[in-house]
């Protein structure tokens, strides 16, 4: 019966897929998370997506297993699914877990993923860290030292995200982070040794950040 429920995650009927996912999430058992993690290596993309979505809804309890898979699994599909799950958990973290801090084990795993041999995973991990926000800011700033242009571009986009700079306008740390980012982007934009596209992206990002007064948004 349990197996049948998981099999429904790859049903072509979206209603049946959603129904199966809801049942799995609402009635978790000891093997729920391991079983969903196992599905992440399946060749069926719909099946993987269903498992990823279920892991996302379960939330914090899945993080240790996701972190372990992201840092140790040789299957790029599995690692990509883990990053996707982290991104979605982070996106609604403040709503689902008010007052809590995003688990460090997830941040550490995403930091390691910045060196993943799969470039799509490194870019996705950067985006996830941007969604996590302030706790990941120093990691993102350090990642700018990479020579990987695609990664640098994604990092620039991540560090000017609202989540990174979110905070009260009178919070010294918020202002400190804002000034740190603005100074760094300005330096990149003016450095003629930089890749022209990276320079232009830094310049555009800085202009957008200042114009929209990101540091003032709550």
N, C-alpha and C positions, 0 to 999 in steps of 0.2 A: 504493500500500500504506500509506504514511504517513498519507494523508488518511483512509483507511478506519479506521485505528486511532483517530484523533481523532473521527471520526463516531460511533464506538462509545461515546463519552462521553455521548451522549444516548440510548443504547439503553434501552428500558423495562425490560430485564432487568438487575437490579442486579449479578448475577454477571458479566455481560458488560461492564458499565460498570467494575466494579472490575478486571477482567482487563485492560481497555484502559488504565486509568490506571496500573496496575502496570507494564505494558510500556513506556508512555511515560516513566515515571519511571526505570525500570531501564536503559533504553537511550536516554538523551537524545542529541540531535544539535544542531547549531548553531541550527536553526530551532525547537527545542522550545519555549523560553520565548516567543519572538515569536508563535508559533502559538497558544499557550495564552492569551496576552494578547489576541490578536485575537478569540478566542472569547468573551471577557468582554463584548463588545458585542452578542452574538447575542441574539435575542428569546426563544430557548428557555431557560427558567430551569434546566432539568436540565442542559443543555449548559454553561451558565455555571457551575453548581455543580461539575460534573465538572472543568472547567478550573481553578476556584479551588482545589479539593482537590488537584489535581495540582501546582499552583504551591506550595501549602503543604507538600507532601511534599518537593518539590525543595529548598525552604528558602532559605537565604542567597543562593544565586546569583540568585534571582528578585527580590530586594529592590530593586536599582536600577531595574529596569523597572517594578515595582509603584509605587515612589515617584514615578517620572516620570508614570505614568498618573494617580495620585491627585491630583497637583498641576496637571495640564494637560489632562486629558480632559474634554470637555464632556458626556459621557454619564454621567448619575448612576448607572446600573447598573454601569458599569465602575468608577467611584470606590467604590461600595459594596462591590463584589467585592474591590477592593484592600484596603480596611479589614478585611474579613472574613479575607483571607489573612494580613494582618499580625497580626491577633488570634490566629489559630491557630498561626502561627509563634512568636509570643511565648509562647503558653501552654506550649509544650514546649521553649522555647529552652534553659533551663538543663540539661535532660536531653539534648537533641540536641547542644548546643555548650557543654559544661561549661567554665567559666572564661572564656568569651568575653563581650564586652559587646554588647548589642543595637545593631545598626548605627545610627549617628546620622542617616544619610540617611532612614531610616524614621521615626525620631522627629520629625525636622523636617517630613516630609511629613504626618504625623498632626497635628502642631501647626497647620499651615496648614489642615488639614481641619476644625479647630474653627470656622473661619469659612466653611465650605461653605454655599451657599444652601439645601441640602437638610438639614433638621433631623435626619432619621434618620441621615444620615452623620455629622453633628457628634456626636450622642449615641454612635454606634458608635465613632467615633474616640476619644472620651473613655474608653470601656470598654477599647479597645485600649491606650491609654496607661496605664490602671490595671493591666492585665496585665503590661505592660513593667516597671512598678514604679518603683523609686527613680530611675533615670535620667530619668524623666518627671515627677517630683514637682513641681519648680518650675513646669513648664508647666501642670500641673493647678491649682496654687495660683493662678497668674496668671489662669487661665480663670475663676476664681470671680468675677472683677470684671465679668463679662458681665451684661447685663440680661435675657438669655434664661433664663427660669425653668427650662425643660426641661433646658437645658444645665447650669445650676447644680446641679440635682438630680442629674444624672448624674455631675458632677464630685465632688460630696460623696460619692457612693457609691464612686467610684473611689479617692479619696484615703484611704479607710479600709480599702481592700482589703488582704489579707494580703501581697500582693506588694510593695506600696509600703512597708510597714513591716517586711518580712522582714529579719531580721538578728540577730546575737548580742545578747543582752540587755545585755552589757557594752560594746557598740560605741557610742562617744559619738555617732556620726552617727545611729544608729538611735534613740537616746534623744532626740536633738535634733529629728529628724523627727517623732517621736511627740509631743513637747511642742508643736512648731510647729502640728501638725494639731489637737491637742486645744484649744489656745488659739484657733485660728481658728474651729473649730466652736462653741466656747463663745461667742465674740463674735457669731457669726451667730444662734445660738439665743436670745441675750438682746436682740438689736437689734429693737425694736418697729417700726422702719421697714421691716424685711424682710417679704417675702411670708410669710404665716402657714404655708403648706405647706413653704416652704424652711426656716423656723425649726424647725418640728416635725421635719423630716427631719434637720437638723443635730443637734438634741437627741437624737433616737433613735439616730443614728449614733454620737454621742459616748458615749452610755450603753452601746451594744453594744461599742464599741471598748474602753472601760475594763473592762467586766464580763468580757470574754473575754481580757483581758490580751494584746491583739494584739502589743504590743511585746515580749512574752516568747517569742513563737513563732518557731521556726526554720523 
